[in-house]
Amino acid sequence: MRIKPWLAVAAAVPLLAGTPALAAAPPKVPAGTTAGYVVFDRVAGKIVAHRLAHRAFRSASVIKILIAIDFLERTAKPSARDLAQLRIMLRSSDDDAASAFWDRGGKGAIVTRTARRLGLADTAPPPADKPGFWGYTSLSAYDVARTYRYLMDRAAPRVRDLIVGHLRQATPCGSDGFDQTFGIPDGVPRPWAVKQGWSGFGTVPPVKCSGRPAGGALAAPGTPALSSTAPVAAAPVAAPAAQAPASQAARSGVPDLGRPVLHTTGLVGKDDRLILVLLTAHPAGGGWRDSVKRTTALARELYLSVSR
């Protein structure tokens, strides 16, 4: 389904000026958690919910969407190996595959190119002294929503279909063994296509991923299970240093360095009607279970606030 192109916004006008009121009360963000979100209705052609939409977060694995767009738009005929790496990078958030594309594409130059092409105002490469850390890219909920708009409305069909097709088949377990069914997968009914991100919880999953199909209380009955792949070890090439002091985070230029982050983003609903982007940073030292619960509850409440 093709919807109106992203509406142009004059530089002198705030990007979210004129955004309509929410359909219901917005979700309450727990104390100590920072959440930025945007929900865009592709049929109505407008943002229907937003909070801290332009606030910068470190990207974690959400940057893999931009890595894939950049590679496919610069490569007319990807090899079989390239296609296999794209598949595991997008479905299972594989870090080794992302690092291979990152190095081949010129590292931070990937972010610079795609930000310019897509018109991303809040997106920036990792600091110059950390060129290999793609997870240190800065981005906002607004820019991630704009990236999905680009995929659905402006990207070539071969680029859109390959990337979104893989996001529809996101595996329950990431390649690093982390459970990636938090947020949209467990809080919002199917259909959806998702790209998740997590960082700051260490390199060994604190909770073993069971590989169970995603789907929480809102999951529609009888929906098919996600395709699954067995978790394989992945080098923590882009894993940020956990629990860095706040002063170090301020000096680094990396948003929320020292705080764990969980991001859930994707297309939601029949004909991919909604683009839902929720970026979250949690208290330093916070555990995986509590962070997942908060993120999933926020995703569920955000979805309900615009779908009543």
Secondary structure, DSSP 8 states (H G I E B T S, - for coil): ----------TTS-TTTT----SS------TT-EEEEEEEETTTTEEEEEESTT--EE-GGGGHHHHHHHHHHH-SS--HHHHHHHHHHHHH--HHHHHHHHHHTTTHHHHHHHHHHHT-SS-B---TT-TT-GGG-EE-HHHHHHHHHHHHHTS-HHHHHHHHHHHHT--SB-TTS-B--TTHHHHS-S-EEEEEEEESS-SS-SS---------TT--TT--------------TT---TT--HHHHHHHT-TTTTS-EEEEEEEESGGG-EEEEEEEE--TT--HHHHHHHHHHHHHHHHHHHH-
